[in-house]
Amino acid sequence: MTLRGLYQPGADAPLDEKGRVIDGAFAKGIVDAVKGQDACLLSVETKDRALAAPLPYNLLALQADAAGLWHYKPKQVLEVTQSLRDRHQAITYNRSDCHYLNDERHGAAVELLAALAGVFGQDAANADPQRKSKAFNSAKVGAHHIPKKNPSCL
């Protein structure tokens, strides 16, 4: 098992204003002193934290991640997103530089979660359709996020 430890420097440790060791030889001495040694866990601190979901992708961010992860060319990403929009009505306007959606789109949450239940099972079924993320903010919506007649197209 690998555990991550926290070095607690003594008063004589060469540190910068942020508490980081600034002397390479001193740091190497610490590593050499603990390498191969048994460790004793003195305390554990846990904290429950809630992380907000990230904002939806815009095209540029999606193209960058797809290129980095799967070596997709920008044109390939655009073609895939266009198909998801045109053929499957699975995404909103794909050429937007906006990370936000109109507040009205949140009204389709019940219908969308029901449609996703076939693929995501209990994860979709257990989702709370009343819960609204910060992504739904009409005041921050770009020009290409016009409400659609098909409310399931989130």
DAJO-V570424 format. One record per backbone hydrogen bond with DSSP energy under -1.0 kcal/mol. CO is the residue of the C=O (numbers start at 1). NH is the residue of the N-H. E is the energy in kcal/mol with one decimal. If there is no record, write none. Layout:
# DAJO-V570424
<<CO NH E> <CO NH E>>
This chain:
# DAJO-V570424
<<10 13 -1.4> <13 15 -1.1> <14 22 -2.5> <16 19 -1.9> <20 16 -2.1> <23 27 -2.3> <24 28 -2.6> <25 29 -2.0> <26 30 -1.6> <27 31 -2.2> <28 32 -2.8> <29 33 -1.9> <30 34 -1.6> <31 35 -2.0> <34 37 -2.1> <58 62 -2.4> <59 63 -2.8> <60 64 -2.2> <61 65 -2.4> <62 66 -2.8> <63 67 -2.1> <64 68 -2.3> <65 69 -2.8> <66 70 -2.2> <66 72 -1.6> <67 71 -1.2> <73 77 -1.9> <74 78 -2.3> <75 79 -2.3> <76 80 -2.5> <77 81 -2.8> <78 82 -2.3> <79 83 -2.0> <80 84 -2.4> <81 85 -1.9> <82 86 -3.2> <83 87 -1.9> <83 88 -1.3> <84 90 -3.1> <96 59 -2.0> <101 137 -1.8> <102 105 -1.2> <103 106 -1.4> <104 107 -1.4> <105 108 -1.6> <106 109 -1.9> <108 112 -2.7> <109 113 -2.8> <110 114 -2.0> <111 115 -1.9> <112 116 -2.3> <113 117 -1.3> <116 119 -1.2> <116 120 -3.4> <117 121 -1.8> <120 123 -1.6> <121 125 -2.3> <122 126 -2.8> <128 131 -1.3> <133 136 -1.5> <135 101 -3.0> <135 137 -1.2> <137 140 -1.8> <138 141 -1.2> <142 145 -1.3> <149 151 -1.0> <150 153 -1.7> <152 154 -1.6>>
